[in-house]
Amino acid sequence: MNKENRKRDLGFLCLKIWPAIFVFFSIMGALCSHAIAKERIRKPAVAGSFYPKNREELRKTVDTFLLNVKQEQMEGKILGLIAAHAGYVYSGQVAAYSYRQVKDRNYDTVIIIGPSHRVYLRGASVGNWDVYATPLGKVTVNKEIVNDLLSIGEPFHFVKDAHIREHSVETQIPFLQRVLKNFDIVPIVMGVPSLTDCVRISKALSKIVGKRNVLFVASSDMSHFPNYANANRVDRKTLSLIERFDPELVFNSEAESLAKGIPNLSTTLCGLSSVVTVMMTVKQLGGNGVKILHYANSGDVAIHGYREKGRVVGYGAVALYKK
């Protein structure tokens, strides 16, 4: 075959191959675009209100809170945290006491359990998303655990509206993004507190988690809305009961506190079911230690030089660990 014929044949070959290549990459591009479009993203709902919307400002805010806290010496592995979920200006510094204890530790998955503030729920709504987004980036949702929980049925289900505007899970994530690396999450929102549900949910969680390297976070503020002095008394009592590591005692204590007629007191733990469920689960996984890390309430925070102490909300930081 002479040189001219080889050039001609090569030209014909290119004319045949390039359209096929073009079609192949067009199909792959369309498939990728479709996959991206189908990604289920739980977008930030309270960025710009509960915490800064600007990425750099949020990073500096969280890092400053963490720098103000020293890491406690605890002999053993931290399996669970209780962390506040109000606006960062009020509760962010208290939440940092919890998250500072797990900074640079290794966890594969963080299961965040918070109360539903906007949607009436029974049982637990497991967030069936692909990712949770904050101004600091996206965090992958562990779909294997989510699907395992949803496959159980009651008390697990997925109520989309319970997650869309809920802040109790979302406010925990920027802290996790600054203290941990290479982790995914399981977002769970719980409804009306039921001790039976707490037991059922905790047993399911402990069974599914098994030997996985998991951290549990109970998202909860404390007393709403007594005066400053009463908040301190009520919350110190609640923390003392948590320290005894008796979940049922903690659950029953709310009704006892509310029965005392303390003015304006509407709850002792807005995430009562979250706290009790995490305590139960950690105990089932071998947890046997509790460390009260910090307490404060909104009356301790000065806004434009003024501290509101007539109606306050309490915040506690607690670590649950295995000695």
Secondary structure, DSSP 8 states (H G I E B T S, - for coil): --HHHHHHHHHHHHHHHHHHHHHHHHHHHHHHHHHHHT--EE--SSBTTTB-SSHHHHHHHHHHHHHT------SSEEEEEEE--S-HHHHHHHHHHHHGGGTT---SEEEEEEE-SSS--SSEEE---SEEEETTEEEEB-HHHHHHHHHH-TTEE--THHHHT-HHHHTTHHHHHHH-SS-EEEEEEE-S--HHHHHHHHHHHHHHHTTS-EEEEEE----BS--HHHHHHHHHHHHHHHHTT-HHHHHHHHHHHHTTT-TT--BS-TTHHHHHHHHHHHHHTT--EEEEEEEEEGGGS-BTTB---SS-BEEEEEEEEE-
